[in-house]
């Protein structure tokens, strides 16, 4: 038995000439509406719409009322692709006859058109203006769908979003959880951080967090993170809800939860514990780009469970990432300690070579991922030195040589935080790769950074923490500016060093006049006490916390060895000069045993490496420890630094022969007998 709609439609045959008169079109629409109204028992309104579209054809489309056009466009299958595009064109000519519901239907139809078939900007603006005027006529659900469609088709009409925000804000208390999620996600996709709408949506959601589905709640919070709006009451209340949802959270939900909290570096122990437990079992299910984003979130939240890190190291793919995401991920893998993973290291080497070679001839303004890459190399170097034996990766040198020229366009516009970050990265890298020499590829980077610091310090743009970090980096990178060695005096008279001298003098003068905040991070306190060694007495606080280290066995062993070689001498120690420990002192001579993590291990010296007569071959003292030696010498000490592992092996010289070890013991004995050279 045929449906009434189909039977009614077949009664109307197309005219011979293929065109419908206005009266005939109105008659068919009237009959279709009657069938739709009485179709509860026989057919559906969707079937009526499909049959109507197939009956009329594209010849009748210009004569249809705009409301009928909207219904046809909203009904899947009612029009073929050609008629669908024609119906959109006709509807866009009747914008002024639309109400709010019609605008929503037409806007929804635009989602199914490709970019070439979409109307021009003027037509979209007219649609947006009409839509803005008709917002009062639509329901909350339609508003949520409208926001979703607007974000999908990217209608270039800011007033539409503004009026939608105002209209939805008035109704937000009555919005359901799915509606709140749709609106928040739409504004996030459009990159609109509405500081009026989002707090109201957060307040409305607090009363119904328990009715959100896991998918909606994770998407809702991630929308706030995407636009950079931190609503701490919402994040705090949602933490317990997420934990209670437990196994119902999918891998994508967990990734969005990590993003929502990681974007603001907010660590809730119950949330991080849940993520540490759940992510290792399901992170492999994520798409590659989501897994990369999860890596960034894990670094920000400090999620370092071995099982999770193993999953990331095994599945992370860097080749498909955008430059911006690649920069963030490269920095994150270094923070997580994954930069030394063979698989990640090989990918980093290949991607650095590929991406940096492709920079030649490109406009690099705004390529901030280059700064992230520099920071990632510095973090990887520090992680290698402190945790992995100090091995220097071969690709660091080539990557830095390609990176330095590209960075020069960014350095003059760095913010205070970015300037301090760039300097810290240079300080963390092996000295032979970043030493400022006129013929080295990094000279102009150092010069541009020094000039940028000069401008920021003159404008008093640094706070105490950032200025301390920046000045400490200059202290470590440029001992020529303040040490009393021969090379320093030559640099001070070299005109090429004038920007460095001006920058260091301005930074140091400004820093000495800055008030010290009451709450200072331990790292900043260490840096400040090192800087104070150059200018006046030490702060009493710099000696706190050192007493428990004063009787270390290594210091006692060194003192006993000195006394055995030189009986009756007045050996003291360990003593502290600011934050630096001298394990034994004899008069004005200080003996400093450097730990193994103070050195980088290089298979071949760099072109700008300097020989360290106090160290073994194949190792290089890091910037901070080298600065310690220079500072102690500037304070009047004659410093004898040597590696602790070298000292330990020298005690078993017969079992571990080596010229450098023998030389170390001979030189130490000669000094103790005839005095410091």
Secondary structure, DSSP 8 states (H G I E B T S, - for coil): ---HHHHHHHTS---TTS---HHHHHHHHHHHHHHHHT-TTT--HHHHHHHHHHHH-TTSGGGS-HHHHHHHHHSTTSS-HHHHHHHHHHHHTTGGG--HHHHHHHHHHHTTS-TTTS--HHHHHHHHHHHHHTGGGS-HHHHHHHHHHHHHHT---HHHHHHHHHHHHHHGGG--HHHHHHHHHHHHHTT---TTHHHHHHHHHHTTGGGS-HHHHHHHHHHHHHTT---HHHHHHHHHHHHHHGGG--HHHHHHHHHHHHTTT---HHHHHHHHHHHHHHGGGS-HHHHHHHHHHHHHHT---HHHHHHHHHH---TTS-HHHHHHHHHHHHHTT-TTSHHHHHHHHHHHHHHHHTTTTS--TT-THHHHHHHHHHHHHHHHHHHSTTB--THHHHHHHHHHHHHHHHHTT--HHHHHHHHHHHHHS-HHHH---TTSTTHHHHHHHHHHHHHHHHTT---HHHHHHHHHHHHHH-GGGT--SHHHHHHHT-GGGHHHHHHHHHHHHHHHHS---SS--HHHHHHHHHHTTTSSS--GGGGTT-GGGTT-HHHHHHHHHHHHHSTT--EE--EEETTEEESEEETTEEEEEE-GGGEEE-SS--TT----TTS-TTEEE-HHHHHHHHHHHHTT-EEEEEEHHHHHHHTTTTTS--HHHHHHHHHHHHHHHH---
